[in-house]
Amino acid sequence: MKLPTTFVIFFIFLLFLASPAYGIEKQHYPCKDFVFYFHDVLYNGKNAANATSAIVGAPQWGNGNLTVFADAFRFGYTAIFDDPITLDNNFHSAPVGRAQGMYFYDSKKIFNAWLGFSFVFNSTQHKGTINFIGADPTTEKSRDISVVGGTGDFFMHRGIATIMTDSYEDDVYFRLRVHVKFYECW
């Protein structure tokens, strides 16, 4: 039995349309989307009761001073933090978790940091962690860092976190708005 030529051509056309190389790539949308704020209060030698972060490493030209940055770009300084996370930008709002990790300043020419931290949740709303890592070109209005995994409610989630400096006060306080978009949810 011989198939009509038009049927064969139509079948080939359908195969062509079904191929992944044809047309526009599939648009990926987040499977979960959150906005959090984290508040960092750097220890300055006078605020031990309120501090949520501390400089733990300083370059030699900083004379080992762990309370004041000696350089405009803060090159060589390392800080650790245990900051409250809130759902709004009010420092006094009830925390929904903690941001725990470190950042270090890694450029002599621009204000740039490298971040490695986790959001740790243990509330009625969420339990588990979201893990982040990446460069933070601090002078940019918004910047993206990688969501590299999670535990508990966020088991193996991956995606992007867009961070923005929401507020800052000299070298003592800054607040980051973190918009977390998961592109892989298990």
C-alpha positions, -999 to +999 in steps of 0.1 A: +000+000+000+015+033-011+008+064+010-003+095-008+025+121-012+005+149+006+001+126+037+039+120+039+047+157+035+021+165+062+036+139+085+071+153+080+058+188+087+043+176+120+076+161+130+093+193+122+069+213+144+074+189+173+111+191+172+126+211+201+148+232+178+118+247+160+104+280+171+108+299+203+123+282+234+100+273+262+097+301+287+106+290+322+086+304+351+093+302+388+076+274+406+078+293+439+084+330+445+092+348+479+104+382+491+123+385+524+144+412+540+175+406+561+189+431+585+227+433+591+240+452+621+278+452+620+297+452+653+315+485+656+331+482+690+302+499+708+270+479+698+277+444+710+241+440+723+225+447+689+252+435+665+242+406+642+275+405+623+312+409+629+344+414+610+365+382+616+393+389+592+412+421+582+442+427+559+475+436+575+473+472+563+441+475+583+463+470+614+442+441+624+413+464+633+381+443+634+357+472+640+365+498+613+372+494+576+406+509+566+400+509+529+373+525+507+365+492+489+371+471+521+394+447+501+404+418+522+378+421+550+357+390+559+325+392+580+302+365+594+266+371+602+235+358+619+208+383+608+171+383+613+149+377+582+115+395+581+087+396+556+087+435+555+115+461+557+108+469+594+138+459+616+114+454+645+090+430+627+088+395+640+116+374+623+105+344+602+141+330+602+178+338+602+203+346+575+235+329+585+268+329+566+297+351+555+307+378+530+341+390+521+352+420+500+372+408+470+381+438+449+406+466+451+390+487+424+352+485+430+329+479+460+322+442+456+315+414+479+312+376+477+283+360+496+278+325+509+248+321+533+217+302+542+182+313+552+173+291+581+136+287+589+120+270+619+085+284+621+049+272+616+051+286+580+084+272+568+110+247+580+144+241+564+170+261+547+176+280+514+213+281+504+228+310+484+262+317+468+276+343+445+292+377+437+276+408+450+286+439+429+272+461+457+270+494+437+245+478+413+209+486+420+199+449+418+220+419+414+214+381+411+230+354+431+224+316+428+201+296+449+221+263+450+198+241+471+178+237+502+165+214+529+131+207+545+103+226+528+129+238+502+145+204+495+168+206+465+152+238+452+174+258+428+169+292+413+179+329+414+177+354+442+176+391+431+190+412+459+187+449+464+202+472+491+170+485+506+186+507+533+220+513+548+236+535+575+273+541+572+293+509+580+269+498+608+236+487+592+223+475+559+191+459+549+188+437+518+155+429+499+159+393+486+134+382+459+138+344+457+126+327+425+128+289+425+130+273+390+133+237+402+110+225+429+108+189+441 
